Amino acid sequence: GAEYTGSLAVTANGRTCQRWDSQTPHAHGNTEADWFPEDTVKEAENYCRNPAEWVEGPFCYTTDPDVAWEICDVPFC
């Protein structure tokens, strides 16, 4: 999932993804452009990504204040 650069912006459970350049509602350290090899943090918008490769597949921080992050349901080719 590290190579995923699509525009899916919702988790497998239907939660909206938080923008990567935002620290609200969840603070995270994934703000540097070098975490995103194919696009900048701004271009990553709120799309599912796996910048640190510490999760099995693309994920995102959510806009739900009670759920920090979730896996996205990106189909594998």
Backbone as JSON Lines, residues from 0, in Angstrom:
{"i":0,"aa":"G","n":[0.77,-1.2,0.0],"ca":[0.0,0.0,0.0],"c":[0.82,1.27,0.0]}
{"i":1,"aa":"A","n":[2.14,1.17,0.12],"ca":[2.97,2.37,0.16],"c":[2.93,3.14,-1.14]}
{"i":2,"aa":"E","n":[2.65,2.47,-2.24],"ca":[2.66,3.13,-3.55],"c":[1.32,3.75,-3.92]}
{"i":3,"aa":"Y","n":[0.3,3.57,-3.13],"ca":[-1.03,4.07,-3.48],"c":[-1.04,5.59,-3.53]}
{"i":4,"aa":"T","n":[-1.47,6.15,-4.66],"ca":[-1.56,7.6,-4.82],"c":[-2.93,8.01,-5.37]}
{"i":5,"aa":"G","n":[-3.94,7.18,-5.16],"ca":[-5.29,7.48,-5.64],"c":[-5.99,8.52,-4.79]}
{"i":6,"aa":"S","n":[-7.28,8.69,-5.04],"ca":[-8.03,9.75,-4.37],"c":[-9.11,9.25,-3.41]}
{"i":7,"aa":"L","n":[-9.0,8.01,-2.95],"ca":[-9.93,7.51,-1.94],"c":[-9.71,8.31,-0.66]}
{"i":8,"aa":"A","n":[-10.78,8.82,-0.07],"ca":[-10.68,9.67,1.11],"c":[-11.66,9.27,2.19]}
{"i":9,"aa":"V","n":[-11.96,7.99,2.24],"ca":[-12.87,7.47,3.25],"c":[-12.32,6.12,3.72]}
{"i":10,"aa":"T","n":[-12.49,5.83,5.0],"ca":[-11.96,4.59,5.56],"c":[-12.87,3.41,5.22]}
{"i":11,"aa":"A","n":[-12.4,2.22,5.52],"ca":[-13.19,1.01,5.29],"c":[-14.49,1.04,6.09]}
{"i":12,"aa":"N","n":[-14.52,1.77,7.2],"ca":[-15.72,1.89,8.01],"c":[-16.55,3.11,7.67]}
{"i":13,"aa":"G","n":[-16.19,3.82,6.59],"ca":[-16.99,4.93,6.12],"c":[-16.69,6.28,6.75]}
{"i":14,"aa":"R","n":[-15.6,6.39,7.51],"ca":[-15.24,7.67,8.11],"c":[-14.46,8.53,7.12]}
{"i":15,"aa":"T","n":[-14.7,9.82,7.14],"ca":[-14.0,10.76,6.29],"c":[-12.57,10.94,6.79]}
{"i":16,"aa":"C","n":[-11.64,11.0,5.86],"ca":[-10.23,11.17,6.21],"c":[-9.92,12.62,6.53]}
{"i":17,"aa":"Q","n":[-9.04,12.8,7.49],"ca":[-8.52,14.11,7.87],"c":[-7.42,14.5,6.89]}
{"i":18,"aa":"R","n":[-7.3,15.78,6.57],"ca":[-6.21,16.24,5.7],"c":[-4.87,15.96,6.35]}
{"i":19,"aa":"W","n":[-3.88,15.59,5.55],"ca":[-2.55,15.29,6.07],"c":[-1.84,16.55,6.56]}
{"i":20,"aa":"D","n":[-2.2,17.71,6.04],"ca":[-1.57,18.94,6.5],"c":[-2.33,19.57,7.68]}
{"i":21,"aa":"S","n":[-3.26,18.83,8.25],"ca":[-4.01,19.28,9.42],"c":[-3.61,18.47,10.64]}
{"i":22,"aa":"Q","n":[-3.63,19.09,11.77],"ca":[-3.35,18.41,13.05],"c":[-4.61,18.34,13.91]}
{"i":23,"aa":"T","n":[-5.77,18.54,13.29],"ca":[-7.04,18.54,13.99],"c":[-8.05,17.67,13.26]}
{"i":24,"aa":"P","n":[-8.75,16.79,13.9],"ca":[-8.79,16.6,15.35],"c":[-7.67,15.71,15.88]}
{"i":25,"aa":"H","n":[-6.83,15.15,15.02],"ca":[-5.77,14.26,15.51],"c":[-4.39,14.77,15.11]}
{"i":26,"aa":"A","n":[-3.57,15.01,16.11],"ca":[-2.19,15.41,15.86],"c":[-1.38,14.19,15.43]}
{"i":27,"aa":"H","n":[-0.49,14.39,14.47],"ca":[0.36,13.31,13.97],"c":[1.64,13.9,13.41]}
{"i":28,"aa":"G","n":[2.64,13.09,13.2],"ca":[3.93,13.57,12.72],"c":[4.12,13.44,11.22]}
{"i":29,"aa":"N","n":[3.1,13.08,10.5],"ca":[3.23,12.83,9.06],"c":[2.95,14.08,8.24]}
{"i":30,"aa":"T","n":[3.74,15.12,8.46],"ca":[3.5,16.37,7.76],"c":[4.62,16.75,6.8]}
{"i":31,"aa":"E","n":[5.76,16.12,6.87],"ca":[6.87,16.46,6.0],"c":[6.67,15.89,4.6]}
{"i":32,"aa":"A","n":[7.03,16.65,3.6],"ca":[6.85,16.21,2.21],"c":[7.6,14.91,1.92]}
{"i":33,"aa":"D","n":[8.68,14.63,2.63],"ca":[9.43,13.41,2.34],"c":[8.72,12.14,2.8]}
{"i":34,"aa":"W","n":[7.62,12.28,3.53],"ca":[6.8,11.12,3.87],"c":[5.97,10.68,2.67]}
{"i":35,"aa":"F","n":[5.85,11.57,1.69],"ca":[4.98,11.35,0.55],"c":[5.81,11.37,-0.73]}
{"i":36,"aa":"P","n":[6.32,10.22,-1.16],"ca":[7.23,10.18,-2.3],"c":[6.63,10.63,-3.63]}
{"i":37,"aa":"E","n":[5.34,10.44,-3.83],"ca":[4.73,10.76,-5.12],"c":[4.05,12.12,-5.16]}
{"i":38,"aa":"D","n":[3.77,12.68,-4.0],"ca":[3.1,13.97,-3.98],"c":[3.44,14.7,-2.69]}
{"i":39,"aa":"T","n":[3.18,15.98,-2.64],"ca":[3.44,16.73,-1.42],"c":[2.32,16.5,-0.44]}
{"i":40,"aa":"V","n":[2.53,16.94,0.77],"ca":[1.5,16.8,1.8],"c":[0.23,17.52,1.34]}
{"i":41,"aa":"K","n":[0.38,18.7,0.77],"ca":[-0.79,19.45,0.3],"c":[-1.53,18.68,-0.79]}
{"i":42,"aa":"E","n":[-0.8,18.09,-1.73],"ca":[-1.44,17.32,-2.8],"c":[-2.05,16.03,-2.29]}
{"i":43,"aa":"A","n":[-1.55,15.53,-1.17],"ca":[-2.12,14.31,-0.58],"c":[-3.51,14.59,-0.01]}
{"i":44,"aa":"E","n":[-3.81,15.87,0.22],"ca":[-5.1,16.3,0.73],"c":[-5.56,15.43,1.89]}
{"i":45,"aa":"N","n":[-6.7,14.77,1.75],"ca":[-7.18,13.85,2.8],"c":[-7.27,12.44,2.24]}
{"i":46,"aa":"Y","n":[-6.45,12.14,1.25],"ca":[-6.49,10.83,0.6],"c":[-5.79,9.75,1.44]}
{"i":47,"aa":"C","n":[-6.25,8.54,1.29],"ca":[-5.64,7.4,1.98],"c":[-4.2,7.24,1.49]}
{"i":48,"aa":"R","n":[-3.29,7.09,2.41],"ca":[-1.88,6.92,2.1],"c":[-1.25,5.99,3.15]}
{"i":49,"aa":"N","n":[-0.02,5.61,2.92],"ca":[0.75,4.88,3.92],"c":[2.16,5.45,3.93]}
{"i":50,"aa":"P","n":[2.31,6.69,4.42],"ca":[3.58,7.38,4.33],"c":[4.71,6.75,5.13]}
{"i":51,"aa":"A","n":[4.42,6.18,6.27],"ca":[5.47,5.62,7.12],"c":[5.61,4.12,6.94]}
{"i":52,"aa":"E","n":[4.71,3.51,6.23],"ca":[4.7,2.07,6.0],"c":[4.67,1.25,7.29]}
{"i":53,"aa":"W","n":[4.11,1.82,8.35],"ca":[4.0,1.09,9.61],"c":[2.64,0.43,9.76]}
{"i":54,"aa":"V","n":[1.8,0.62,8.77],"ca":[0.48,-0.01,8.76],"c":[0.4,-0.86,7.5]}
{"i":55,"aa":"E","n":[-0.31,-1.97,7.58],"ca":[-0.46,-2.84,6.4],"c":[-1.5,-2.26,5.47]}
{"i":56,"aa":"G","n":[-1.08,-1.38,4.61],"ca":[-1.96,-0.8,3.61],"c":[-2.25,0.66,3.86]}
{"i":57,"aa":"P","n":[-2.87,1.31,2.88],"ca":[-3.21,2.71,3.02],"c":[-4.18,2.95,4.17]}
{"i":58,"aa":"F","n":[-4.0,4.07,4.83],"ca":[-4.85,4.45,5.95],"c":[-4.97,5.97,5.95]}
{"i":59,"aa":"C","n":[-5.73,6.47,6.9],"ca":[-5.77,7.91,7.11],"c":[-6.19,8.18,8.54]}
{"i":60,"aa":"Y","n":[-5.85,9.36,9.0],"ca":[-6.39,9.86,10.25],"c":[-7.8,10.31,9.92]}
{"i":61,"aa":"T","n":[-8.71,10.15,10.86],"ca":[-10.11,10.44,10.56],"c":[-10.55,11.79,11.13]}
{"i":62,"aa":"T","n":[-11.65,12.28,10.62],"ca":[-12.24,13.51,11.14],"c":[-13.12,13.23,12.36]}
{"i":63,"aa":"D","n":[-13.27,11.97,12.7],"ca":[-14.03,11.57,13.89],"c":[-13.14,11.77,15.12]}
{"i":64,"aa":"P","n":[-13.49,12.65,16.04],"ca":[-12.64,12.89,17.2],"c":[-12.42,11.67,18.09]}
{"i":65,"aa":"D","n":[-13.28,10.67,17.97],"ca":[-13.16,9.47,18.8],"c":[-12.34,8.35,18.15]}
{"i":66,"aa":"V","n":[-12.0,8.48,16.87],"ca":[-11.25,7.44,16.15],"c":[-10.07,8.09,15.45]}
{"i":67,"aa":"A","n":[-8.86,7.84,15.94],"ca":[-7.67,8.52,15.41],"c":[-7.39,8.16,13.95]}
{"i":68,"aa":"W","n":[-7.31,6.87,13.65],"ca":[-7.0,6.46,12.27],"c":[-7.63,5.11,11.98]}
{"i":69,"aa":"E","n":[-7.79,4.84,10.69],"ca":[-8.34,3.57,10.24],"c":[-7.76,3.2,8.88]}
{"i":70,"aa":"I","n":[-7.8,1.93,8.59],"ca":[-7.39,1.4,7.29],"c":[-8.43,1.8,6.25]}
{"i":71,"aa":"C","n":[-7.97,2.03,5.04],"ca":[-8.87,2.3,3.91],"c":[-9.02,1.03,3.09]}
{"i":72,"aa":"D","n":[-10.16,0.87,2.48],"ca":[-10.43,-0.33,1.69],"c":[-10.04,-0.1,0.24]}
{"i":73,"aa":"V","n":[-8.72,-0.09,0.01],"ca":[-8.19,0.1,-1.35],"c":[-8.04,-1.27,-1.99]}
{"i":74,"aa":"P","n":[-8.7,-1.52,-3.1],"ca":[-8.56,-2.82,-3.75],"c":[-7.16,-3.0,-4.35]}
{"i":75,"aa":"F","n":[-6.64,-4.19,-4.21],"ca":[-5.33,-4.51,-4.79],"c":[-5.51,-5.02,-6.19]}
{"i":76,"aa":"C","n":[-4.62,-4.62,-7.08],"ca":[-4.68,-5.07,-8.47],"c":[-4.21,-6.51,-8.57]}
